């Protein structure tokens, strides 16, 4: 800003905060030797799992070893549902729920340290 110009400090602080958020996100990714995260949406052409049946979710890559995973099923229902996952491999994992129709998709993060 030129000397004597009124600075909008809130805008500057907001931009600095956004830059810090991006830097923090990059640091978290850098600590893994292999990393992948994404959302897989279910649709008419790729339906959710049937009740109490596992559905395969494939990674977009093959990991060098079985990765650690963090999974959140996108369940949109007012009734309590039981989500679960199983069979994690280098290429994917399986998810299920006691009521599959409530599952709209799955968020996951997979990584190798």
C-alpha positions in Angstrom: 0.0 0.0 0.0 1.2 3.5 -0.7 2.3 5.6 2.3 -0.6 7.3 4.0 -3.2 5.0 2.3 -5.9 3.6 4.6 -5.3 -0.1 4.9 -8.2 -2.5 5.2 -6.5 -4.6 7.9 -9.3 -7.1 8.1 -8.9 -8.0 4.4 -5.1 -8.3 4.9 -5.6 -10.5 8.0 -8.0 -12.7 6.2 -5.6 -13.2 3.3 -2.8 -14.0 5.7 -5.0 -16.5 7.5 -5.9 -18.1 4.1 -2.2 -18.4 3.2 -1.5 -20.0 6.6 -4.3 -22.5 6.1 -2.8 -23.5 2.7 0.7 -23.8 4.3 -0.7 -26.0 7.1 -2.5 -28.3 4.6 0.7 -28.7 2.6 2.7 -29.6 5.7 0.2 -32.4 6.6 0.4 -33.9 3.1 4.3 -33.6 3.1 4.6 -35.9 6.2 3.3 -38.9 4.2 5.3 -40.8 1.6 2.1 -41.8 -0.2 -1.3 -40.0 0.2 -4.7 -39.9 -1.3 -8.0 -38.4 -0.2 -11.3 -38.0 -2.0 -15.1 -38.3 -1.9 -16.8 -41.2 -3.8 -20.5 -40.4 -4.4 -23.0 -43.1 -5.0 -25.6 -42.7 -7.8 -28.1 -44.7 -9.9 -25.2 -46.0 -12.0 -23.0 -46.7 -9.0 -25.5 -47.5 -6.2 -24.8 -47.6 -2.4 -24.3 -51.0 -0.8 -27.3 -53.1 -0.1 -28.2 -53.6 3.6 -25.4 -55.3 5.5 -23.4 -56.0 2.3 -19.9 -54.7 1.7 -19.2 -52.5 -1.3 -15.7 -52.2 -2.8 -14.1 -48.7 -3.0 -10.9 -48.6 -5.1 -8.1 -46.2 -4.6 -7.0 -44.2 -7.7 -3.5 -45.6 -7.1 -1.9 -48.8 -5.8 0.0 -48.1 -2.5 3.3 -49.8 -1.8 1.9 -51.3 1.4 -1.6 -51.4 3.0 -2.2 -47.8 4.0 -3.7 -46.3 7.1 -7.2 -45.1 6.3 -9.7 -42.7 7.8 -13.2 -43.2 6.5 -16.5 -41.2 6.9 -19.7 -42.6 5.4 -22.0 -39.8 4.1 -25.1 -41.0 5.8 -28.1 -38.7 5.6 -30.8 -40.1 7.8 -32.5 -39.1 11.0 -32.4 -42.7 12.2 -29.3 -44.2 13.8 -27.3 -46.3 11.2 -24.3 -48.5 11.7 -21.4 -47.8 9.3 -18.5 -50.2 9.0 -15.5 -50.9 6.8 -13.4 -54.0 6.2 -10.8 -55.7 4.0 -8.3 -52.8 3.5 -5.7 -53.6 0.8 -3.1 -51.8 -1.3 -5.8 -51.1 -3.9 -8.9 -50.3 -1.8 -11.3 -51.2 0.9 -15.0 -52.1 1.5 -17.7 -50.2 3.3 -21.2 -51.1 4.4 -24.1 -50.1 6.7 -27.0 -51.8 8.3 -29.2 -49.6 5.9 -27.4 -49.0 2.7 -30.0 -46.7 1.1 -29.0 -44.0 3.7 -25.4 -44.0 2.4 -24.9 -41.2 -0.1 -21.1 -41.7 -0.5 -17.8 -42.1 1.4 -15.0 -39.6 2.2 -11.6 -41.2 2.8 -8.0 -40.4 3.4 -5.4 -43.1 2.8 -1.7 -42.7 3.5 1.6 -44.4 4.1 4.1 -42.7 6.5 
